[in-house]
Amino acid sequence: QVQLVESGGGLVQPGGSLALSCAASGITFSVYVMGWYRQAPGKQRELVAAITSGGRTNYADSVKGRFAISRDNAKNTVYLQMGSLKPEDTAIYYCNAKWVGTGLDYWGQGTQVTVSS
């Protein structure tokens, strides 16, 4: 059974930092592209950041320079370090695991991030 379990969400003030984690089980973690997506109320889900099995990263323009994605294949965990947070970063953040070329694509349940004073 595949599970992606996010943690670390919460309420933070503008300009603050927050770190998200996603622990995966039931998959061969090292072969998956891991990604963080987010969905704000009334908006479509969008890619925030992704990291390949080899460590190559990709970021949405809106978070470049503020967020950092990383992975620990030994711990089957992907991280998202978020800094200089803005109110527009408020959303539910979802972890995604995708094995490119196979159609295997899994989602976590999401964690709420709220940036507000």
Beta strands, then each sheet from edge to edge (+ up, - down):
strand 1: 3-7
strand 2: 10-12
strand 3: 18-25
strand 4: 33-39
strand 5: 46-51
strand 6: 57-59
strand 7: 67-72
strand 8: 77-82
strand 9: 91-99
strand 10: 104-107
strand 11: 111-115
sheet 1: 1+ 3- 8+ 7-
sheet 2: 2+ 11+ 9- 4+ 5- 6+
sheet 3: 2+ 11+ 9- 10+
end
